[in-house]
């Protein structure tokens, strides 16, 4: 069957925030599709309405893919042109879509993947890291023990580390990063491409203190952690002093400050106690 007669599945990336990032090829694929399968038909339906595109929508989220991927692939094999969208960005990158692509490949059905918006690459470039390599770890682990294992396993990897995180877990994530990599620079990339876009770069210790002072943090977040440097094991004394001052100002005891300086800034017990005591006296 020729390409002109064959159906296909087109993976269509959608904007991560700014609708102006929709590509011409993505618009064409959506307009030409017989049906648009979506992670959430409400989200994709709103996008299509804003683009003045009217199409039949079918929900195909991660759970539905288990039961319906074979049916979608069969329809494409019979000649249907099917577009697939996740809620934002590139389907398959911490979003549903990979199993649909695999099922289509195994069935010999044509798959077209369009390039487009991705929070991973946008944050990597915006972060200010100079490492030419990056590792994408998906969503940062929720449990503290798993966070520690992941960060320890990646300690010597010569690459920037990129993770997605939710706003209500941001401070917990930064505390874990501060304990594991107290000297590294970290970028918090928030609401990328949107009206209130923010990229803040500093050590995790300082970032933790900064975001703890905010009453509320909103929006989608990407964390970018710099690759290890030669001074990886050396604590950032200036950042530790800033943390100590912030804790003392908040009413923390000398022992609480000492513990935080050990765990978050990487200071030895004696150095942490001396700094905590000196800061409290000042």
NUTI-310071 format. One record per atom (N, C-alpha, C): residue in one letter; x, y negated, z negated. Coordinates in steps of 0.001 Angstrom, whole numbers, plus 500000, padded with zeros to 6 digits. Atoms other than C-alpha are relative to their C-alpha. Layout:
N
AXYZ
...
# end
This chain:
282
X500853501186500000
X500000500000500000
X500891498760500000
X499168501190499867
X501486496621500998
X499748499053498836
X500145500978501076
X502028493750498585
X498737499167500180
X501188500807499762
X499196491878500278
X498730500700499578
X501204499242500338
X496716494692499583
X499989500453498546
X499894499420501336
X497994495821496199
X499548499028498927
X500273500807501177
X496706494602492895
X501270499850499199
X498821500170500842
X499120493485490234
X499590499394498664
X500165500634501304
X499461492342486659
X501016498871499915
X499112501153500110
X500897488869486175
X500041499529498552
X499799500495501357
X502330487881482809
X500179498489500097
X500050501446499826
X501504484195482496
X500327499290498685
X499708500786501209
X503292482066479863
X499160498737499976
X500800501211500171
X501269479182478481
X500744499041499067
X499267500976500812
X502398475972476742
X500004500345498512
X499923499779501442
X503589476212473142
X499404498822499234
X500613501147500660
X501988472843472428
X499503498979500996
X500332501045499041
X502055470344475262
X499465500611501286
X500633499402498822
X499645471257478059
X500715499629501293
X499255500418498823
X501857469376480512
X501114500949500379
X498942499035499703
X504352472256480309
X499510501186500817
X500531498945499135
X502064474493482373
X500674499899501367
X499306500039498719
X503959475465485536
X499019500141501164
X500837499877498807
X502579475313489075
X499718501459500326
X500203498574499719
X503091479058489494
X499007500614499022
X500947499480500984
X501199479768486267
X498577499568500358
X501323500480499578
X498292477619487448
X499487500798501190
X500389499244498811
X498270479419490790
X499585501420499635
X500318498628500402
X498302482840489126
X498646500072499311
X501285500008500691
X495355481935486904
X498848499753500969
X501062500295499034
X493357480515489789
X499723501191500919
X500154498885499068
X493962483588491955
X499594501300499324
X500296498757500719
X493312486170489226
X498521500370500117
X501382499517500053
X490187488327489366
X499469499971498571
X500361500042501409
X490194488448485591
X501227499555499216
X498914500421500890
X492263486874482814
X499839500733498677
X499976499314501295
X493088489138479881
X500789499121499027
X499405500954500940
X493989487232476740
X500091500588498601
X499868499614501404
X495228487776473213
X498776499535499224
X501207500552500617
X492354485545472089
X499265499200501072
X500732500657498918
X489705484551474626
X499595498574499642
X500353501367500389
X488793481464472588
X501148499040500283
X498829500853499773
X492325480083472783
X500236499814501498
X499755500091498567
X492866480921476451
X498821499342500721
X501167500644499403
X489311479872477280
X500063498493499881
X499850501437500185
X489988476431475839
X501042499417500934
X498956500443499078
X493164476152477888
X499476499935501427
X500534499967498642
X491424477183481097
X498983498881500228
X500989501075499872
X488588474738480465
X500696498657500187
X499246501244499879
X491112471943480021
X500699499865501335
X499348500005498691
X492732472936483311
X498986500082501137
X501090499924499022
X489356473089485077
X500079501303500812
X499961498675499375
X489749476821485808
X498910500855499372
X501081499156500494
X486738479113485499
X500278501450500397
X499693498591499754
X487527482827485148
X499324500883498961
X500492499021500975
X486112485935483519
X501153500340499059
X498987499743501017
X487990486482480277
X499711501309499281
X500117498767500781
X488639489768478476
X501020499958498868
X499086499978501145
X490119490060474994
X500898501232500095
X499036498901499959
X493277492173474980
X501119499674499018
X499005500264501026
X495063491693471682
X500805501258499704
X499106498872500290
X497612494023470088
X499224501275499715
X500794498811500313
X494947496389468750
X499283500543501235
X500734499565498810
X492934496465471975
X500914500624501047
X499069499448499016
X496041497247474016
X500134501514499863
X499894498552500211
X496200500714472448
X498916500756500757
X501124499305499375
X492787501619473817
X499787499605501467
X500436500516498714
X492521499490476950
X501109499775501019
X498905500248499057
X495988499181478535
X499871500883501240
X500101499072498860
X495421502266480717
X498897499566500961
X501107500452499160
X492087500903481977
X500390498766500808
X499561501217499311
X493601497511482839
X500968500354501112
X499019499572498988
X496479499190484668
X499297500707501152
X500735499290498948
X494054501434486570
X499283499025500921
X500685500997499175
X492098498403487756
X500986499261500901
X498979500630499171
X495292496753488960
X500447500944501110
X499617499014498986
X496233499974490761
X498947500093501103
X501092499949499021
X492839499826492499
X499871498709500801
X499995501212499195
X493573496329493797
X499675498712499269
X500349501218500744
X492580493897491023
X501252499185499667
X498930500909500413
X494731490866490315
X499691499540498577
X500267500231501419
X494977490600486543
X501097499115499413
X499065500877500709
X496594487746484634
X499910500294498508
X500008499778501444
X497638488201481015
X500648498822499291
X499500501128500801
X498105485369478482
X499952500345498514
X500092499984501459
X498985485328474815
X499530498618499560
X500540501277500470
X497906482432472606
X500884498818500386
X499073501076499641
X501023480379473384
X501350500607500345
X498661499542499646
X504395480833475032
X499993501237500876
X499797498835499150
X505702483965476714
X499403501262499388
X500540498735500515
X503567487102476221
X501115501039499861
X498988498976500233
X505645489910474765
X501094499568499060
X498970500495500919
X507958487676472723
X499331499684498666
X500743500073501265
X506566488261469216
X498524499727500236
X501406500090499607
X503181488344470961
X499657501274500752
X500369498809499223
X501182491146472608
X500426499867501460
X499688500010498572
X502114492139476133
X500987501052500440
X498959499064499599
X505072494499476107
X499441501370500371
X500559498666499706
X502973497673476015
X499219500005501305
X500688500101498721
X500908496437478946
X500996500083501151
X498956499953498972
X504075495884480979
X500537501420500144
X499486498635499952
X505379499338480040
X499012500941500679
X501013499136499395
X502094501029480957
X499925499780501509
X500039500300498567
X502083499264484328
X501228500548500708
X498767499470499400
X505716500177485039
X499921501517500152
X500075498534499953
X505078503816484185
X499008500490501048
X501008499621499006
X502065503863486522
X500375499545501409
X499577500473498697
X503985502245489349
X499233498784500496
X500762501197499643
X501817499110489304
X500915498787499958
X499161501186499903
X503414495832490329
X499769499080498807
X500067500957501112
X504210493513487419
X500795498765500380
X499345501270499721
X505044489868487966
X500063499218498696
X499820500771501234
X506486487967485003
X500446498592500380
X499682501387499672
X506440484194485383
X500829499361498890
X499249500733501032
X508988482008483584
X499169498847499478
X500769501114500553
X507685479342481289
X500396499688498581
X499697500504501340
X507519477827477841
X500299501136499023
X499661499044501049
X509153479697474963
X500565499238498816
X499517500684501202
X509630478471471400
X501420500437499649
X498668499481500331
X512747480653471085
X501079499157500667
X498960500725499286
X514814478973473783
X499928498495499731
X500136501426500298
X513404475512473046
X500669499662498674
X499409500243501315
X514424475743469384
X501507500225500019
X498563499700499917
X517811477299470188
X500766498796500537
X499324501156499415
X518754474330472374
X499846498770499113
X500272501189500814
X517133471715470110
X500731500018498663
X499439499852501344
X518851473053466974
X501332499292499814
X498682500603500125
X522256471557467741
X501111501016499818
X498946498993500085
X524100474863467500
X500863499949501259
X499110499986498832
X527127475182469784
X500389501420500392
X499692498610499662
X527314478964469803
X499279500367501303
X500640499679498717
X526668480220473368
X499182501281499987
X500787498770500120
X524910483347472086
X498960499830498892
X500960500017501097
X521768483829470045
X499317501360499885
X500736498778500321
X519925486708468386
X498609499581499557
X501371500306500402
X516138486559468154
X499458501139499163
X500463498975500928
X514746488415465163
X498499500043499802
X501454500011500177
X511033487737465634
X499623499232498750
X500426500670501225
X509169486733462490
X500911500390498838
X499145499763501152
X511341486377459378
X499257500910499026
X500693499065500899
X510593489203456908
X499290499287498855
X500787500607501074
X507963488457454284
X500528500367498624
X499575499525501313
X509410490516451423
X501462499632499748
X498659500488500333
X512503489269449593
X501078501046500245
X499003498950499793
X514303492613449673
X500317500208501470
X499792499824498569
X513807492943453408
X500749498803500584
X499262501184499545
X515000489363453957
X501492500174499733
X498592499822500381
X518207490154452096
X500678501041500883
X499405498947499171
X518788493342454096
X500245499504501427
X499855500514498641
X518215491605457423
X501162499026500083
X498938501002499966
X520502488684456614
X501369500624499770
X498724499334500244
X523216490945455244
X500446500787501230
X499664499232498809
X523045493137458342
X500475499143501159
X499629500907498911
X523492490097460590
X501162499081499631
X498996500927500531
X526214488433458514
X501164499765500957
X498795500131499175
X529104489114460909
X499690499857501496
X500359500122498591
X527171488797464176
X500406498618500520
X499503501259499444
X528854486131466310
X498949499392500920
X501107500576499239
X525619484476467398
X499145499158499064
X501009500718500766
X523078481926466259
X498828500941499751
X501116499133500368
X520149483602464507
X498699499210500079
X501256500703499780
X516625482614465533
X498847500837499458
X501154499315500583
X513480483513463581
X498776499087500056
X501257500715500208
X509833482493463574
X499662500044498511
X500446500003501399
X508372481494460202
X498713499176499882
X501237500747500235
X505053480253458856
X500289498888498989
X499701501128500884
X504871476921456985
X499908500324498515
X500149499732501434
X503694478387453672
X501083500930499457
X498878499171500465
X506712480749453543
X501354499346500272
X498756500645499583
X509310478217454720
X500997499891498854
X499069500194501119
X510808477436451304
X500574501325499503
X499493498684500393
X511084481132450397
X501070500468500995
X499029499612498977
X512882481734453706
X501301499225499834
X498802500828500160
X515275478832453151
X500789500400498756
X499306499538501201
X516060480063449634
X500787501275500278
X499305498757499643
X516951483496451030
X501213499711500865
X498877500358499128
X519142481939453717
X501092499296499197
X499025500705500838
X520808479679451123
X500822500981499176
X499262498999500777
X521719482706449028
X500950500793500885
X499189499162499119
X523041484671451992
X501093499215500712
X499066500800499190
X524728481884453995
X500033498553499483
X500062501350500578
X525232478842451711
X500740498935500793
X499204500997499287
X527763477157454018
X499512499731501417
X500407500157498603
X525959477539457348
X498976498884500190
X501017500960499606
X523979474858459113
X498766500752500504
X501275499403499601
X520322475674459663
X499125498890500580
X500952500960499437
X517770473921461854
X498580500510499773
X501434499725500109
X514077473848460976
X499329499255501151
X500642500587498818
X512254473273464269
X498495500192499859
X501428499941500338
X508619472422463648
X499158499278501046
X500951500612499075
X505698471721465996
X500659499595501324
X499279500302498765
X507880471902469115
X499050499642501131
X500714500560498854
X506564469949472134
X498703499292499611
X501248500630500434
X503686468580470035
X500255498579499504
X499915501403500390
X502968465062468791
X500926499793498808
X499209500160501222
X504621465590465403
X501215500931499982
X498801499145499913
X507657467558466618
X501075499493499043
X498954500350500961
X510442467664464049
X501098501062500049
X498844499112500084
X513943469165464097
X500918499442498920
X499171500435501120
X515868468922460819
X501142501007499846
X498820499127500054
X519424470298460609
X500841499650498775
X499174500194501197
X521412470780457386
X500305501384499446
X499840498707500649
X522519473511455025
X498645500434499445
X501267499490500531
X519738475748453761
X499741499471498596
X500157500535501356
X520392474453450235
X499338498628500049
X500559501346499898
X519684470852451247
X498597500031500602
X501323499906499378
X516771471813453470
X498967500497499003
X500914499462501011
X515231473795450642
X499563498889499048
X500330501106500891
X515407470760448354
X499092498995500701
X500792500979499249
X513993468515451088
X498561500459500195
X501357499527499731
X511013470690451968
X499225500299498723
X500688499815501280
X510262471447448322
X499369498703499507
X500537501293500416
X509632467724447859
X498723499635500759
X501198500321499218
X506895467709450504
X498782500668499377
X501223499443500570
X503356468208449309
X499417501085500897
X500542499016499071
X502470470170452458
X500848500027501268
X499290499832498732
X504240471567455490
X499047500678500973
X500934499459499020
X502181472205458608
X500733500371501288
X499510499727498653
X502730473661462052
X500814501269500127
X499197498822499706
X504563476514463716
X501477499642499869
X498603500281500342
X508216476826462715
X500920501043500621
X498919499122499560
X511356478257464286
X501239499623499199
X498755500208500736
X514495478675462157
X501173500415500876
X498788499672499247
X517903478572463856
X501179499874499049
X498870499949500929
X520899479607461729
X501284500078500807
X498743500007499259
X524381478801462989
X500751501323499860
X499130498825500049
X526833481588463780
X501020499819498879
X499020500123501094
X529429482372461082
X501224499205500434
X498797500784499742
X532391480005460858
X501149500553499176
X498814499508500709
X535905480497459535
X499854499828498499
X500166500286501434
X534872478972456180
X498714500592499447
X501281499392500369
X531873481298455829
X499851500205498501
X500126499660501413
X532670482281452254
X500148498829499045
X499772501146500860
X533350478781450969
X498696499252499735
X501250500718500290
X530424477121449154
X500104498531500379
X500091501418499676
X529328473637450193
X499799499244498688
X500030500649501316
X530188471637447056
X499062498799500007
X500860501186499928
X528430468466448209
X498527500403499971
X501383499528499988
X525242470397448924
X499610500540498627
X500276499475501339
X525516472131445538
X499740498860499019
X500196501147500892
X525839468783443758
X498644499344500241
X501301500589499669
X522803467453445595
X498870500853499430
X500995499097500559
X520818470537444588
X499928499842498486
X499961500140501456
X521942470160440955
X499303498718499558
X500636501273500363
X520869466502440849
X498474500077500162
X501437499884499752
X517475467337442349
X499331500841498920
X500571499121501024
X516891470119439824
X499951499322498644
X499964500717501274
X517953468017436847
X498914498921499975
X501024501049499912
X515684465194438033
X498597500569499843
X501320499373500109
X512789467656438178
X499738500576498613
X500181499531501364
X513370468631434523
X500541501388499717
X499442498649500206
X515216471934434973
X501063499978498906
X498990499877501051
X517396473141432085
X501361500278500611
X498640499721499521
X521147473583432355
X500106501434500512
X499931498598499577
X520720477360432576
X499232500228501306
X500760499869498748
X518080477032435300
X500784499428501171
X499172500600498949
X520369474754437280
X501173500913500317
X498880499083499797
X523302477100436763
X499607501198500838
X500473498833499262
X521290480046438029
X499734499655501470
X500302500414498636
X520109478141441099
X501282499742500792
X498733500275499312
X523647477016441931
X500724501298500366
X499411498695499678
X524844480614441775
X499278500654501175
X500789499248499031
X521994482056443818
X499855499280501332
X500295500737498779
X521404479284446333
X501220499321500619
X498840500716499474
X524759477501446663
X501257500843500049
X498860499092499902
X527103480471446245
X501138499703499044
X498954500305500966
X529051479048443293
X500195501166499028
X499754499008501039
X530696481306440736
X499255499577498742
X500753500308501228
X529060481513437313
X500626498827499248
X499333501061500750
X531696479307435665
X499889498655500706
X500084501250499249
X531695476716438447
X498580499454499982
X501400500426500012
X527898476644438496
X499643499403498641
X500311500505501345
X527700476158434712
X500642498638499786
X499296501278500170
X530305473375434784
X499295498889500758
X500697501015499198
X528457471543437562
X498651499663499391
X501312500237500603
X525084471985435873
X500124499149498755
X499787500757501233
X526426470666432574
X500391498556500301
X499549501343499635
X528170467700434190
X498843499173500567
X501128500711499394
X525058466790436195
X498978499598498950
X500964500287501060
X522839466989433126
X500490498828499126
X499447501080500824
X525186464678431194
X499901498652500715
X500036501235499226
X525239462138434003
X498580499440500062
# end
